[in-house]
Amino acid sequence: MNKIDDREQAYENKFAHDAEIEFKINARTNKMLGLWAASQMKMDQTASDSYATKLVEDSVNNNYSEDDLVNKIYNDLTSAGFNIDISEIKSSIVHIKKDAEYYIKNS
């Protein structure tokens, strides 16, 4: 391979690596967000784990945006009788995503 091919391969490898890291960060964020929402709904451990896992699966299978996640959690919480503001959910996402990013990049 020549230098151009080497450089192209390096960019492709970096792109693939960055995409994998971003996927892992999003999956961890969604899992932790699901656990946070489950704790707000006072779910037991088994129900919390199930809810969080389903949230991750739904987000991957349905290609949820952050707004989709916010709306899903807001609807779940309000349907369960909890009064919560969307801004509180968004604030939680910011903190959870920072933690997830730190965890993934440092593990």
Phi and psi restraints in degrees (range 20) as a CNS / XPLOR table:
assign (resid 1 and name C) (resid 2 and name N)
       (resid 2 and name CA) (resid 2 and name C) 1.0 -94.4 20.0 2
assign (resid 2 and name N) (resid 2 and name CA)
       (resid 2 and name C) (resid 3 and name N) 1.0 178.4 20.0 2
assign (resid 2 and name C) (resid 3 and name N)
       (resid 3 and name CA) (resid 3 and name C) 1.0 -62.6 20.0 2
assign (resid 3 and name N) (resid 3 and name CA)
       (resid 3 and name C) (resid 4 and name N) 1.0 -35.6 20.0 2
assign (resid 3 and name C) (resid 4 and name N)
       (resid 4 and name CA) (resid 4 and name C) 1.0 -65.6 20.0 2
assign (resid 4 and name N) (resid 4 and name CA)
       (resid 4 and name C) (resid 5 and name N) 1.0 -43.2 20.0 2
assign (resid 4 and name C) (resid 5 and name N)
       (resid 5 and name CA) (resid 5 and name C) 1.0 -63.9 20.0 2
assign (resid 5 and name N) (resid 5 and name CA)
       (resid 5 and name C) (resid 6 and name N) 1.0 -40.9 20.0 2
assign (resid 5 and name C) (resid 6 and name N)
       (resid 6 and name CA) (resid 6 and name C) 1.0 -61.5 20.0 2
assign (resid 6 and name N) (resid 6 and name CA)
       (resid 6 and name C) (resid 7 and name N) 1.0 -44.6 20.0 2
assign (resid 6 and name C) (resid 7 and name N)
       (resid 7 and name CA) (resid 7 and name C) 1.0 -64.8 20.0 2
assign (resid 7 and name N) (resid 7 and name CA)
       (resid 7 and name C) (resid 8 and name N) 1.0 -43.0 20.0 2
assign (resid 7 and name C) (resid 8 and name N)
       (resid 8 and name CA) (resid 8 and name C) 1.0 -61.4 20.0 2
assign (resid 8 and name N) (resid 8 and name CA)
       (resid 8 and name C) (resid 9 and name N) 1.0 -43.8 20.0 2
assign (resid 8 and name C) (resid 9 and name N)
       (resid 9 and name CA) (resid 9 and name C) 1.0 -63.6 20.0 2
assign (resid 9 and name N) (resid 9 and name CA)
       (resid 9 and name C) (resid 10 and name N) 1.0 -39.6 20.0 2
assign (resid 9 and name C) (resid 10 and name N)
       (resid 10 and name CA) (resid 10 and name C) 1.0 -63.0 20.0 2
assign (resid 10 and name N) (resid 10 and name CA)
       (resid 10 and name C) (resid 11 and name N) 1.0 -42.4 20.0 2
assign (resid 10 and name C) (resid 11 and name N)
       (resid 11 and name CA) (resid 11 and name C) 1.0 -63.9 20.0 2
assign (resid 11 and name N) (resid 11 and name CA)
       (resid 11 and name C) (resid 12 and name N) 1.0 -41.7 20.0 2
assign (resid 11 and name C) (resid 12 and name N)
       (resid 12 and name CA) (resid 12 and name C) 1.0 -63.3 20.0 2
assign (resid 12 and name N) (resid 12 and name CA)
       (resid 12 and name C) (resid 13 and name N) 1.0 -42.0 20.0 2
assign (resid 12 and name C) (resid 13 and name N)
       (resid 13 and name CA) (resid 13 and name C) 1.0 -63.5 20.0 2
assign (resid 13 and name N) (resid 13 and name CA)
       (resid 13 and name C) (resid 14 and name N) 1.0 -42.5 20.0 2
assign (resid 13 and name C) (resid 14 and name N)
       (resid 14 and name CA) (resid 14 and name C) 1.0 -64.7 20.0 2
assign (resid 14 and name N) (resid 14 and name CA)
       (resid 14 and name C) (resid 15 and name N) 1.0 -42.7 20.0 2
assign (resid 14 and name C) (resid 15 and name N)
       (resid 15 and name CA) (resid 15 and name C) 1.0 -60.0 20.0 2
assign (resid 15 and name N) (resid 15 and name CA)
       (resid 15 and name C) (resid 16 and name N) 1.0 -46.2 20.0 2
assign (resid 15 and name C) (resid 16 and name N)
       (resid 16 and name CA) (resid 16 and name C) 1.0 -63.0 20.0 2
assign (resid 16 and name N) (resid 16 and name CA)
       (resid 16 and name C) (resid 17 and name N) 1.0 -42.8 20.0 2
assign (resid 16 and name C) (resid 17 and name N)
       (resid 17 and name CA) (resid 17 and name C) 1.0 -63.3 20.0 2
assign (resid 17 and name N) (resid 17 and name CA)
       (resid 17 and name C) (resid 18 and name N) 1.0 -46.7 20.0 2
assign (resid 17 and name C) (resid 18 and name N)
       (resid 18 and name CA) (resid 18 and name C) 1.0 -62.2 20.0 2
assign (resid 18 and name N) (resid 18 and name CA)
       (resid 18 and name C) (resid 19 and name N) 1.0 -39.2 20.0 2
assign (resid 18 and name C) (resid 19 and name N)
       (resid 19 and name CA) (resid 19 and name C) 1.0 -65.5 20.0 2
assign (resid 19 and name N) (resid 19 and name CA)
       (resid 19 and name C) (resid 20 and name N) 1.0 -39.3 20.0 2
assign (resid 19 and name C) (resid 20 and name N)
       (resid 20 and name CA) (resid 20 and name C) 1.0 -65.6 20.0 2
assign (resid 20 and name N) (resid 20 and name CA)
       (resid 20 and name C) (resid 21 and name N) 1.0 -43.4 20.0 2
assign (resid 20 and name C) (resid 21 and name N)
       (resid 21 and name CA) (resid 21 and name C) 1.0 -62.5 20.0 2
assign (resid 21 and name N) (resid 21 and name CA)
       (resid 21 and name C) (resid 22 and name N) 1.0 -44.5 20.0 2
assign (resid 21 and name C) (resid 22 and name N)
       (resid 22 and name CA) (resid 22 and name C) 1.0 -62.1 20.0 2
assign (resid 22 and name N) (resid 22 and name CA)
       (resid 22 and name C) (resid 23 and name N) 1.0 -40.6 20.0 2
assign (resid 22 and name C) (resid 23 and name N)
       (resid 23 and name CA) (resid 23 and name C) 1.0 -61.6 20.0 2
assign (resid 23 and name N) (resid 23 and name CA)
       (resid 23 and name C) (resid 24 and name N) 1.0 -46.0 20.0 2
assign (resid 23 and name C) (resid 24 and name N)
       (resid 24 and name CA) (resid 24 and name C) 1.0 -63.6 20.0 2
assign (resid 24 and name N) (resid 24 and name CA)
       (resid 24 and name C) (resid 25 and name N) 1.0 -40.2 20.0 2
assign (resid 24 and name C) (resid 25 and name N)
       (resid 25 and name CA) (resid 25 and name C) 1.0 -63.0 20.0 2
assign (resid 25 and name N) (resid 25 and name CA)
       (resid 25 and name C) (resid 26 and name N) 1.0 -45.8 20.0 2
assign (resid 25 and name C) (resid 26 and name N)
       (resid 26 and name CA) (resid 26 and name C) 1.0 -64.6 20.0 2
assign (resid 26 and name N) (resid 26 and name CA)
       (resid 26 and name C) (resid 27 and name N) 1.0 -41.7 20.0 2
assign (resid 26 and name C) (resid 27 and name N)
       (resid 27 and name CA) (resid 27 and name C) 1.0 -63.5 20.0 2
assign (resid 27 and name N) (resid 27 and name CA)
       (resid 27 and name C) (resid 28 and name N) 1.0 -44.3 20.0 2
assign (resid 27 and name C) (resid 28 and name N)
       (resid 28 and name CA) (resid 28 and name C) 1.0 -66.3 20.0 2
assign (resid 28 and name N) (resid 28 and name CA)
       (resid 28 and name C) (resid 29 and name N) 1.0 -41.5 20.0 2
assign (resid 28 and name C) (resid 29 and name N)
       (resid 29 and name CA) (resid 29 and name C) 1.0 -58.0 20.0 2
assign (resid 29 and name N) (resid 29 and name CA)
       (resid 29 and name C) (resid 30 and name N) 1.0 -47.7 20.0 2
assign (resid 29 and name C) (resid 30 and name N)
       (resid 30 and name CA) (resid 30 and name C) 1.0 -65.5 20.0 2
assign (resid 30 and name N) (resid 30 and name CA)
       (resid 30 and name C) (resid 31 and name N) 1.0 -37.6 20.0 2
assign (resid 30 and name C) (resid 31 and name N)
       (resid 31 and name CA) (resid 31 and name C) 1.0 -64.1 20.0 2
assign (resid 31 and name N) (resid 31 and name CA)
       (resid 31 and name C) (resid 32 and name N) 1.0 -48.3 20.0 2
assign (resid 31 and name C) (resid 32 and name N)
       (resid 32 and name CA) (resid 32 and name C) 1.0 -66.2 20.0 2
assign (resid 32 and name N) (resid 32 and name CA)
       (resid 32 and name C) (resid 33 and name N) 1.0 -36.3 20.0 2
assign (resid 32 and name C) (resid 33 and name N)
       (resid 33 and name CA) (resid 33 and name C) 1.0 -64.4 20.0 2
assign (resid 33 and name N) (resid 33 and name CA)
       (resid 33 and name C) (resid 34 and name N) 1.0 -40.9 20.0 2
assign (resid 33 and name C) (resid 34 and name N)
       (resid 34 and name CA) (resid 34 and name C) 1.0 -62.5 20.0 2
assign (resid 34 and name N) (resid 34 and name CA)
       (resid 34 and name C) (resid 35 and name N) 1.0 -40.8 20.0 2
assign (resid 34 and name C) (resid 35 and name N)
       (resid 35 and name CA) (resid 35 and name C) 1.0 -66.3 20.0 2
assign (resid 35 and name N) (resid 35 and name CA)
       (resid 35 and name C) (resid 36 and name N) 1.0 -38.0 20.0 2
assign (resid 35 and name C) (resid 36 and name N)
       (resid 36 and name CA) (resid 36 and name C) 1.0 -62.7 20.0 2
assign (resid 36 and name N) (resid 36 and name CA)
       (resid 36 and name C) (resid 37 and name N) 1.0 -47.9 20.0 2
assign (resid 36 and name C) (resid 37 and name N)
       (resid 37 and name CA) (resid 37 and name C) 1.0 -62.9 20.0 2
assign (resid 37 and name N) (resid 37 and name CA)
       (resid 37 and name C) (resid 38 and name N) 1.0 -40.8 20.0 2
assign (resid 37 and name C) (resid 38 and name N)
       (resid 38 and name CA) (resid 38 and name C) 1.0 -62.6 20.0 2
assign (resid 38 and name N) (resid 38 and name CA)
       (resid 38 and name C) (resid 39 and name N) 1.0 -38.1 20.0 2
assign (resid 38 and name C) (resid 39 and name N)
       (resid 39 and name CA) (resid 39 and name C) 1.0 -67.4 20.0 2
assign (resid 39 and name N) (resid 39 and name CA)
       (resid 39 and name C) (resid 40 and name N) 1.0 -34.4 20.0 2
assign (resid 39 and name C) (resid 40 and name N)
       (resid 40 and name CA) (resid 40 and name C) 1.0 -63.7 20.0 2
assign (resid 40 and name N) (resid 40 and name CA)
       (resid 40 and name C) (resid 41 and name N) 1.0 -33.6 20.0 2
assign (resid 40 and name C) (resid 41 and name N)
       (resid 41 and name CA) (resid 41 and name C) 1.0 -88.2 20.0 2
assign (resid 41 and name N) (resid 41 and name CA)
       (resid 41 and name C) (resid 42 and name N) 1.0 5.1 20.0 2
assign (resid 41 and name C) (resid 42 and name N)
       (resid 42 and name CA) (resid 42 and name C) 1.0 59.6 20.0 2
assign (resid 42 and name N) (resid 42 and name CA)
       (resid 42 and name C) (resid 43 and name N) 1.0 37.2 20.0 2
assign (resid 42 and name C) (resid 43 and name N)
       (resid 43 and name CA) (resid 43 and name C) 1.0 -75.3 20.0 2
assign (resid 43 and name N) (resid 43 and name CA)
       (resid 43 and name C) (resid 44 and name N) 1.0 150.9 20.0 2
assign (resid 43 and name C) (resid 44 and name N)
       (resid 44 and name CA) (resid 44 and name C) 1.0 -75.1 20.0 2
assign (resid 44 and name N) (resid 44 and name CA)
       (resid 44 and name C) (resid 45 and name N) 1.0 175.0 20.0 2
assign (resid 44 and name C) (resid 45 and name N)
       (resid 45 and name CA) (resid 45 and name C) 1.0 -58.9 20.0 2
assign (resid 45 and name N) (resid 45 and name CA)
       (resid 45 and name C) (resid 46 and name N) 1.0 -45.4 20.0 2
assign (resid 45 and name C) (resid 46 and name N)
       (resid 46 and name CA) (resid 46 and name C) 1.0 -63.5 20.0 2
assign (resid 46 and name N) (resid 46 and name CA)
       (resid 46 and name C) (resid 47 and name N) 1.0 -46.7 20.0 2
assign (resid 46 and name C) (resid 47 and name N)
       (resid 47 and name CA) (resid 47 and name C) 1.0 -65.3 20.0 2
assign (resid 47 and name N) (resid 47 and name CA)
       (resid 47 and name C) (resid 48 and name N) 1.0 -38.0 20.0 2
assign (resid 47 and name C) (resid 48 and name N)
       (resid 48 and name CA) (resid 48 and name C) 1.0 -62.3 20.0 2
assign (resid 48 and name N) (resid 48 and name CA)
       (resid 48 and name C) (resid 49 and name N) 1.0 -47.7 20.0 2
assign (resid 48 and name C) (resid 49 and name N)
       (resid 49 and name CA) (resid 49 and name C) 1.0 -61.4 20.0 2
assign (resid 49 and name N) (resid 49 and name CA)
       (resid 49 and name C) (resid 50 and name N) 1.0 -41.9 20.0 2
assign (resid 49 and name C) (resid 50 and name N)
       (resid 50 and name CA) (resid 50 and name C) 1.0 -64.5 20.0 2
assign (resid 50 and name N) (resid 50 and name CA)
       (resid 50 and name C) (resid 51 and name N) 1.0 -44.3 20.0 2
assign (resid 50 and name C) (resid 51 and name N)
       (resid 51 and name CA) (resid 51 and name C) 1.0 -62.2 20.0 2
assign (resid 51 and name N) (resid 51 and name CA)
       (resid 51 and name C) (resid 52 and name N) 1.0 -46.0 20.0 2
assign (resid 51 and name C) (resid 52 and name N)
       (resid 52 and name CA) (resid 52 and name C) 1.0 -65.2 20.0 2
assign (resid 52 and name N) (resid 52 and name CA)
       (resid 52 and name C) (resid 53 and name N) 1.0 -42.4 20.0 2
assign (resid 52 and name C) (resid 53 and name N)
       (resid 53 and name CA) (resid 53 and name C) 1.0 -63.3 20.0 2
assign (resid 53 and name N) (resid 53 and name CA)
       (resid 53 and name C) (resid 54 and name N) 1.0 -43.0 20.0 2
assign (resid 53 and name C) (resid 54 and name N)
       (resid 54 and name CA) (resid 54 and name C) 1.0 -63.9 20.0 2
assign (resid 54 and name N) (resid 54 and name CA)
       (resid 54 and name C) (resid 55 and name N) 1.0 -37.7 20.0 2
assign (resid 54 and name C) (resid 55 and name N)
       (resid 55 and name CA) (resid 55 and name C) 1.0 -62.5 20.0 2
assign (resid 55 and name N) (resid 55 and name CA)
       (resid 55 and name C) (resid 56 and name N) 1.0 -42.5 20.0 2
assign (resid 55 and name C) (resid 56 and name N)
       (resid 56 and name CA) (resid 56 and name C) 1.0 -63.8 20.0 2
assign (resid 56 and name N) (resid 56 and name CA)
       (resid 56 and name C) (resid 57 and name N) 1.0 -47.6 20.0 2
assign (resid 56 and name C) (resid 57 and name N)
       (resid 57 and name CA) (resid 57 and name C) 1.0 -60.3 20.0 2
assign (resid 57 and name N) (resid 57 and name CA)
       (resid 57 and name C) (resid 58 and name N) 1.0 -46.3 20.0 2
assign (resid 57 and name C) (resid 58 and name N)
       (resid 58 and name CA) (resid 58 and name C) 1.0 -62.3 20.0 2
assign (resid 58 and name N) (resid 58 and name CA)
       (resid 58 and name C) (resid 59 and name N) 1.0 -40.4 20.0 2
assign (resid 58 and name C) (resid 59 and name N)
       (resid 59 and name CA) (resid 59 and name C) 1.0 -66.3 20.0 2
assign (resid 59 and name N) (resid 59 and name CA)
       (resid 59 and name C) (resid 60 and name N) 1.0 -35.4 20.0 2
assign (resid 59 and name C) (resid 60 and name N)
       (resid 60 and name CA) (resid 60 and name C) 1.0 -75.7 20.0 2
assign (resid 60 and name N) (resid 60 and name CA)
       (resid 60 and name C) (resid 61 and name N) 1.0 -48.9 20.0 2
assign (resid 60 and name C) (resid 61 and name N)
       (resid 61 and name CA) (resid 61 and name C) 1.0 -66.7 20.0 2
assign (resid 61 and name N) (resid 61 and name CA)
       (resid 61 and name C) (resid 62 and name N) 1.0 -31.4 20.0 2
assign (resid 61 and name C) (resid 62 and name N)
       (resid 62 and name CA) (resid 62 and name C) 1.0 -106.8 20.0 2
assign (resid 62 and name N) (resid 62 and name CA)
       (resid 62 and name C) (resid 63 and name N) 1.0 5.2 20.0 2
assign (resid 62 and name C) (resid 63 and name N)
       (resid 63 and name CA) (resid 63 and name C) 1.0 51.5 20.0 2
assign (resid 63 and name N) (resid 63 and name CA)
       (resid 63 and name C) (resid 64 and name N) 1.0 52.1 20.0 2
assign (resid 63 and name C) (resid 64 and name N)
       (resid 64 and name CA) (resid 64 and name C) 1.0 -61.8 20.0 2
assign (resid 64 and name N) (resid 64 and name CA)
       (resid 64 and name C) (resid 65 and name N) 1.0 138.2 20.0 2
assign (resid 64 and name C) (resid 65 and name N)
       (resid 65 and name CA) (resid 65 and name C) 1.0 -85.3 20.0 2
assign (resid 65 and name N) (resid 65 and name CA)
       (resid 65 and name C) (resid 66 and name N) 1.0 173.5 20.0 2
assign (resid 65 and name C) (resid 66 and name N)
       (resid 66 and name CA) (resid 66 and name C) 1.0 -62.6 20.0 2
assign (resid 66 and name N) (resid 66 and name CA)
       (resid 66 and name C) (resid 67 and name N) 1.0 -38.2 20.0 2
assign (resid 66 and name C) (resid 67 and name N)
       (resid 67 and name CA) (resid 67 and name C) 1.0 -63.7 20.0 2
assign (resid 67 and name N) (resid 67 and name CA)
       (resid 67 and name C) (resid 68 and name N) 1.0 -37.8 20.0 2
assign (resid 67 and name C) (resid 68 and name N)
       (resid 68 and name CA) (resid 68 and name C) 1.0 -61.3 20.0 2
assign (resid 68 and name N) (resid 68 and name CA)
       (resid 68 and name C) (resid 69 and name N) 1.0 -42.8 20.0 2
assign (resid 68 and name C) (resid 69 and name N)
       (resid 69 and name CA) (resid 69 and name C) 1.0 -63.3 20.0 2
assign (resid 69 and name N) (resid 69 and name CA)
       (resid 69 and name C) (resid 70 and name N) 1.0 -45.4 20.0 2
assign (resid 69 and name C) (resid 70 and name N)
       (resid 70 and name CA) (resid 70 and name C) 1.0 -58.6 20.0 2
assign (resid 70 and name N) (resid 70 and name CA)
       (resid 70 and name C) (resid 71 and name N) 1.0 -47.5 20.0 2
assign (resid 70 and name C) (resid 71 and name N)
       (resid 71 and name CA) (resid 71 and name C) 1.0 -64.2 20.0 2
assign (resid 71 and name N) (resid 71 and name CA)
       (resid 71 and name C) (resid 72 and name N) 1.0 -41.1 20.0 2
assign (resid 71 and name C) (resid 72 and name N)
       (resid 72 and name CA) (resid 72 and name C) 1.0 -60.9 20.0 2
assign (resid 72 and name N) (resid 72 and name CA)
       (resid 72 and name C) (resid 73 and name N) 1.0 -48.2 20.0 2
assign (resid 72 and name C) (resid 73 and name N)
       (resid 73 and name CA) (resid 73 and name C) 1.0 -68.1 20.0 2
assign (resid 73 and name N) (resid 73 and name CA)
       (resid 73 and name C) (resid 74 and name N) 1.0 -41.5 20.0 2
assign (resid 73 and name C) (resid 74 and name N)
       (resid 74 and name CA) (resid 74 and name C) 1.0 -58.5 20.0 2
assign (resid 74 and name N) (resid 74 and name CA)
       (resid 74 and name C) (resid 75 and name N) 1.0 -47.2 20.0 2
assign (resid 74 and name C) (resid 75 and name N)
       (resid 75 and name CA) (resid 75 and name C) 1.0 -63.8 20.0 2
assign (resid 75 and name N) (resid 75 and name CA)
       (resid 75 and name C) (resid 76 and name N) 1.0 -41.1 20.0 2
assign (resid 75 and name C) (resid 76 and name N)
       (resid 76 and name CA) (resid 76 and name C) 1.0 -63.7 20.0 2
assign (resid 76 and name N) (resid 76 and name CA)
       (resid 76 and name C) (resid 77 and name N) 1.0 -44.2 20.0 2
assign (resid 76 and name C) (resid 77 and name N)
       (resid 77 and name CA) (resid 77 and name C) 1.0 -67.0 20.0 2
assign (resid 77 and name N) (resid 77 and name CA)
       (resid 77 and name C) (resid 78 and name N) 1.0 -45.9 20.0 2
assign (resid 77 and name C) (resid 78 and name N)
       (resid 78 and name CA) (resid 78 and name C) 1.0 -68.8 20.0 2
assign (resid 78 and name N) (resid 78 and name CA)
       (resid 78 and name C) (resid 79 and name N) 1.0 -34.2 20.0 2
assign (resid 78 and name C) (resid 79 and name N)
       (resid 79 and name CA) (resid 79 and name C) 1.0 -64.8 20.0 2
assign (resid 79 and name N) (resid 79 and name CA)
       (resid 79 and name C) (resid 80 and name N) 1.0 -30.0 20.0 2
assign (resid 79 and name C) (resid 80 and name N)
       (resid 80 and name CA) (resid 80 and name C) 1.0 -84.0 20.0 2
assign (resid 80 and name N) (resid 80 and name CA)
       (resid 80 and name C) (resid 81 and name N) 1.0 2.5 20.0 2
assign (resid 80 and name C) (resid 81 and name N)
       (resid 81 and name CA) (resid 81 and name C) 1.0 92.4 20.0 2
assign (resid 81 and name N) (resid 81 and name CA)
       (resid 81 and name C) (resid 82 and name N) 1.0 11.9 20.0 2
assign (resid 81 and name C) (resid 82 and name N)
       (resid 82 and name CA) (resid 82 and name C) 1.0 -97.0 20.0 2
assign (resid 82 and name N) (resid 82 and name CA)
       (resid 82 and name C) (resid 83 and name N) 1.0 135.4 20.0 2
assign (resid 82 and name C) (resid 83 and name N)
       (resid 83 and name CA) (resid 83 and name C) 1.0 -93.7 20.0 2
assign (resid 83 and name N) (resid 83 and name CA)
       (resid 83 and name C) (resid 84 and name N) 1.0 111.0 20.0 2
assign (resid 83 and name C) (resid 84 and name N)
       (resid 84 and name CA) (resid 84 and name C) 1.0 -140.9 20.0 2
assign (resid 84 and name N) (resid 84 and name CA)
       (resid 84 and name C) (resid 85 and name N) 1.0 147.9 20.0 2
assign (resid 84 and name C) (resid 85 and name N)
       (resid 85 and name CA) (resid 85 and name C) 1.0 -95.1 20.0 2
assign (resid 85 and name N) (resid 85 and name CA)
       (resid 85 and name C) (resid 86 and name N) 1.0 143.4 20.0 2
assign (resid 85 and name C) (resid 86 and name N)
       (resid 86 and name CA) (resid 86 and name C) 1.0 -57.6 20.0 2
assign (resid 86 and name N) (resid 86 and name CA)
       (resid 86 and name C) (resid 87 and name N) 1.0 -34.4 20.0 2
assign (resid 86 and name C) (resid 87 and name N)
       (resid 87 and name CA) (resid 87 and name C) 1.0 -63.4 20.0 2
assign (resid 87 and name N) (resid 87 and name CA)
       (resid 87 and name C) (resid 88 and name N) 1.0 -30.6 20.0 2
assign (resid 87 and name C) (resid 88 and name N)
       (resid 88 and name CA) (resid 88 and name C) 1.0 -67.9 20.0 2
assign (resid 88 and name N) (resid 88 and name CA)
       (resid 88 and name C) (resid 89 and name N) 1.0 -39.1 20.0 2
assign (resid 88 and name C) (resid 89 and name N)
       (resid 89 and name CA) (resid 89 and name C) 1.0 -65.8 20.0 2
assign (resid 89 and name N) (resid 89 and name CA)
       (resid 89 and name C) (resid 90 and name N) 1.0 -45.2 20.0 2
assign (resid 89 and name C) (resid 90 and name N)
       (resid 90 and name CA) (resid 90 and name C) 1.0 -62.3 20.0 2
assign (resid 90 and name N) (resid 90 and name CA)
       (resid 90 and name C) (resid 91 and name N) 1.0 -39.1 20.0 2
assign (resid 90 and name C) (resid 91 and name N)
       (resid 91 and name CA) (resid 91 and name C) 1.0 -64.0 20.0 2
assign (resid 91 and name N) (resid 91 and name CA)
       (resid 91 and name C) (resid 92 and name N) 1.0 -41.3 20.0 2
assign (resid 91 and name C) (resid 92 and name N)
       (resid 92 and name CA) (resid 92 and name C) 1.0 -63.0 20.0 2
assign (resid 92 and name N) (resid 92 and name CA)
       (resid 92 and name C) (resid 93 and name N) 1.0 -39.3 20.0 2
assign (resid 92 and name C) (resid 93 and name N)
       (resid 93 and name CA) (resid 93 and name C) 1.0 -60.7 20.0 2
assign (resid 93 and name N) (resid 93 and name CA)
       (resid 93 and name C) (resid 94 and name N) 1.0 -43.2 20.0 2
assign (resid 93 and name C) (resid 94 and name N)
       (resid 94 and name CA) (resid 94 and name C) 1.0 -58.3 20.0 2
assign (resid 94 and name N) (resid 94 and name CA)
       (resid 94 and name C) (resid 95 and name N) 1.0 -47.9 20.0 2
assign (resid 94 and name C) (resid 95 and name N)
       (resid 95 and name CA) (resid 95 and name C) 1.0 -68.1 20.0 2
assign (resid 95 and name N) (resid 95 and name CA)
       (resid 95 and name C) (resid 96 and name N) 1.0 -43.4 20.0 2
assign (resid 95 and name C) (resid 96 and name N)
       (resid 96 and name CA) (resid 96 and name C) 1.0 -64.6 20.0 2
assign (resid 96 and name N) (resid 96 and name CA)
       (resid 96 and name C) (resid 97 and name N) 1.0 -41.2 20.0 2
assign (resid 96 and name C) (resid 97 and name N)
       (resid 97 and name CA) (resid 97 and name C) 1.0 -64.3 20.0 2
assign (resid 97 and name N) (resid 97 and name CA)
       (resid 97 and name C) (resid 98 and name N) 1.0 -39.0 20.0 2
assign (resid 97 and name C) (resid 98 and name N)
       (resid 98 and name CA) (resid 98 and name C) 1.0 -61.4 20.0 2
assign (resid 98 and name N) (resid 98 and name CA)
       (resid 98 and name C) (resid 99 and name N) 1.0 -44.0 20.0 2
assign (resid 98 and name C) (resid 99 and name N)
       (resid 99 and name CA) (resid 99 and name C) 1.0 -63.6 20.0 2
assign (resid 99 and name N) (resid 99 and name CA)
       (resid 99 and name C) (resid 100 and name N) 1.0 -43.0 20.0 2
assign (resid 99 and name C) (resid 100 and name N)
       (resid 100 and name CA) (resid 100 and name C) 1.0 -63.8 20.0 2
assign (resid 100 and name N) (resid 100 and name CA)
       (resid 100 and name C) (resid 101 and name N) 1.0 -43.0 20.0 2
assign (resid 100 and name C) (resid 101 and name N)
       (resid 101 and name CA) (resid 101 and name C) 1.0 -62.4 20.0 2
assign (resid 101 and name N) (resid 101 and name CA)
       (resid 101 and name C) (resid 102 and name N) 1.0 -44.0 20.0 2
assign (resid 101 and name C) (resid 102 and name N)
       (resid 102 and name CA) (resid 102 and name C) 1.0 -61.5 20.0 2
assign (resid 102 and name N) (resid 102 and name CA)
       (resid 102 and name C) (resid 103 and name N) 1.0 -46.0 20.0 2
assign (resid 102 and name C) (resid 103 and name N)
       (resid 103 and name CA) (resid 103 and name C) 1.0 -61.2 20.0 2
assign (resid 103 and name N) (resid 103 and name CA)
       (resid 103 and name C) (resid 104 and name N) 1.0 -49.1 20.0 2
assign (resid 103 and name C) (resid 104 and name N)
       (resid 104 and name CA) (resid 104 and name C) 1.0 -65.8 20.0 2
assign (resid 104 and name N) (resid 104 and name CA)
       (resid 104 and name C) (resid 105 and name N) 1.0 -42.6 20.0 2
assign (resid 104 and name C) (resid 105 and name N)
       (resid 105 and name CA) (resid 105 and name C) 1.0 -75.5 20.0 2
assign (resid 105 and name N) (resid 105 and name CA)
       (resid 105 and name C) (resid 106 and name N) 1.0 -16.0 20.0 2
assign (resid 105 and name C) (resid 106 and name N)
       (resid 106 and name CA) (resid 106 and name C) 1.0 -116.4 20.0 2
assign (resid 106 and name N) (resid 106 and name CA)
       (resid 106 and name C) (resid 107 and name N) 1.0 15.5 20.0 2
